């Protein structure tokens, strides 16, 4: 039978064989199987440990008759399984796995225990020196249990070499510092890997391992000890390729590229590193990923570089074609492998030292490869196969015929045959390569030379022109569906200018002129077809939504019921409705086609799930019904089951998922019902409200399933949330709180979530009543500006942008009562005011507000929300009148940063936490860096707040860290995928298995699969260019699990001790390494809304 592939398969196979090994021959066979296993999986700790334990058991069994071996077998066994052979095998195994820093101690501890057992019986000086050497070597290798190993060494020295204890231990500690530092640098990744493994979240495990590998591969450029960094990186690859990425093509490709680069860099370095053999590594890679054409092609190329014979390289090609998995992903891998094989044949034939029959062998091989690929494609795709769009094998054959055989006409015949294939004939790239080949042939022909060239009778010399190349370009231009005709026209004219006679150039100008007109008509037709297709798609979408509207008894384009009227709605009056009527009418058509996140009609509630179910299992269960945007899992109060609120991409997905109602999930019969009527849009609550406040607000209405706050990364002035209830009755009761006055000043909004009822924005900017004035004279005041602009209308407000000291920064914002007045004020543009020429323009509305600033005791304002729930959170006063100006150093000492703040937390919540410890002068929220900057009235408060907030849990699983501005600016924003993905994504969304929600940094996110369901009228012609890639049925669709308070993207920072703070206070310098002006200036700019 064929050898197993993979660590677990090898272990299962060998274990089964060892169970039936009842005689010496069978035991030796098991040893041979173990040799094959460690050859196939040389970095597998499990296999090495099982191998060494088996060999050691054979050594111990053959020493006495207690194991029941026959005497003859016992004698032979003592020769085969000797003590030295056993210890040598342990040493060999340790060398193979010692750089697995997470678990190599399992192997080493077992080995050293055997060594210590032998030493305890013999107590020889040689044994003491041997084990001392083993300990010193081990302690210079980074590993997770370094402290335990150090303790073991200490005990060993105390027992066997107490006289030299102090000297030995001191030398060891000094030499092991680099190993300890190397592990500390990698410990954050190891901790994250351990958490992912314990949680059983394979997607998180893969994501973290990829991030770890990327960091490790780049670390070699920064380390002082490249040899150690390379060894650790190869150890990490061993863990990945024998574990979670054993059958991952990308991971194997990363490994071979890294290994080849390291070998290339270290060929001249001293000392030489012991690196894996590249050919053996490729053999293992192709065994684990036999479907990977790139790996097979690299294998062939590496064998050629190594000087392998033709028959050995051919054996690689035969191994690739013999596997049944090469066309797993379509013809791409088949073509990759055959391209490498044909390239090898061509280069072999062109080698001056090649044997005489090399050219004939290459010709036969090239023609056979072309035939094999064509048969393979037709067997896979039948009549739909149209060849390789890059015609790689044909180009290799043409180069061979041209340069090796010199058969130009035969090569030209191949070009002409390809020109008859529509796939290539409509490609400008094909015609350009054909043209360049003809030009190469033209230039390679020798020109006739004669000392006295003959002159024709007419007296005109014959000019030599590349007519065949000209014909190629003419044929290309004649193609009606050429993908880039403009490029061919350009080359055609340039070619005729350079080489052809005037008549041919004139003809070319006429041809190109006519072709440009044809292309213009073609482009116009394409635009019309695209517009018609878009209109048809919009019509189909409207028709699909119409039945839902009819069912709900509404005319809403989204198919959702209208929100009930509330007292707050009536307060707007008829004037505002008339004012917005025109704008609403103009945007209706666009809104119908706009992709909205309609949580109401795209969600389902699933109950009675097993108590131990994970988010990953739920996603796998429902993935065939559509793309999941959001998944929130909660454990029931009784602890015996779980419920989940699942948001899909479309209502069609929901209708399909409802088919699982009353079906079994494992042993549990689940209930699936629509999520309609469960989610409310809530806004205009107190600014400092958190999830606990919102839940308490609605506690009398029913059970709140979850509360979702929006990210503030791009707009810190947002103040709304989505509240989902367990049942529709609870949600209905909650809507009755709409318009309730909270704390005497906040008029609560609590309505059903409905994207189609989004209100238009209001305010001076949105209504066109505000102008922005730039280049204002530094001596100008707000009164001066009011006097000038009041000539054009009634000025409602003037805001002059100033710095913290009240200095005019040259910009101002002026609001009028009417739009027409603001338009009239534009006449002041380019006019002189005092000593400067003003620039006046209408203010442009932007929803990008990446930070929020509040000063003194001015908390965030709370006006009524605008249409999308974004609240115009006004900053504090723009000047600091009466405040003593600070030096840059004083400002730094009075300013601190708090970090690891979720990007759903606003400045009001931070202020509510911090203001209990001292007077706040200014607070700047920076969700783009997961934190905030806070200036206090005195330096002592900074120390108190730092001690109090270090480790403070602001949200479940999110503990605050404190530091300086430079520490905050190093942090990156949170990475989340909480949106409808309509195109290619780059990061892979994190998963969540906890019952409390949360998310993790995303990466490697594939595009979501389109779920196709049986339906009438979906038959049609197959489309695509070239070969058709097969669908990978093993690849899961992209899924995103999001919740409030996602995990931080930054690296955790170690806690400061009291001694650290004492030293900081005594030095009086705080951030002494920071630039004196840089951070302070940045803080000032953040406070004033400038950059």
ABEGO torsion letter per residue (X at the ends): XBBBBEAAAAAAAAAAAAAABABAAAAAAAAAAAAAAAAABAABAAAAAAAAAAAAAAAAAAABAAAGBBAAAAAAAAAABBAAAAAAAAAAAAAAAAABAAAAAAAAAAAAAAAAAAAAAAGBAAAAAAAAAAAAAAAABBBAAAAAAAAAAAAAAAAABAAAAAAAAAAAAAAAAAAAAAAAAAAAAAAAAAAAAAAGBAAAAAAAAAAAAAAAAAAAAABABAAAAAAAAAAAAAAAAABAAAABAAAAAAAAAAAAAAAAAAAABOBBBBBBBAAAAAAAAAAABAABAAAAAAAAAAAAAAGBBAAAAAAAAAAAAABAAAAAAEAAAAAAAAAAAAAAAAAAAABAABBAAAAAAAAAAAAAAAAAAAAAAAAAAEAABAEBAAGAAAAAAAAAAAAAAGBAAAAAAAAAAAAABAAAAABAAAAAAAAAAAAAAAAABBBBBBABBBBBAAGBBBBBBBAAAAAAAAAAAABAABABAAAAAAAAAAAAAAABBAAAAAAAAAAAAAAAAAAAAAAAAAAAAAAAAAAAAAAAAAAAAAAAAAAAGBABAAGBBBBBBBAAAAAAEAAAAAAAAAAAAAAAAAAAABBBBBAAAABBBBBGBBAABBAAAAAAAAAAAEBBABBBBBBBAAGABBBBBBBBABAAAAAAAAAABGBBBEABBBBBBBABGABBBBBGBBAABBAAAAAAAAAAAEBBABBBBBBAAABAABBBBBBBBABAAAAAAAAAABGBBBGGABBBBBBBBBAAABBBBBEAAAAGABBBBBGBBAABBAAAAAAAAAAAEBBABBBBBBBAAGBBAGBBBBBBABAAAAAAAAAABGBBBEABBBBBBBBBBBABBABBBBBEABBBBBBBBBAAGBBBBBBBBABBBGBBBBBAAAAAAABBBBBGBBAABBAAAAAAAAAAAEBBABBBBBAAAGBBBBBBABAAAAAAAAAAABGBBABBGBBBBBEBAAAAAABBBBBBBBBBBABBBABBBBBBABAAEEBBBBBGBBBBBBBBBBBBGABEBBBEBEBBBBBBAABBBBBBBBBBGBBBABBBBBBBBAAAAAAAAAAGAEBAABBAAAAAAAAAAAAAGBX
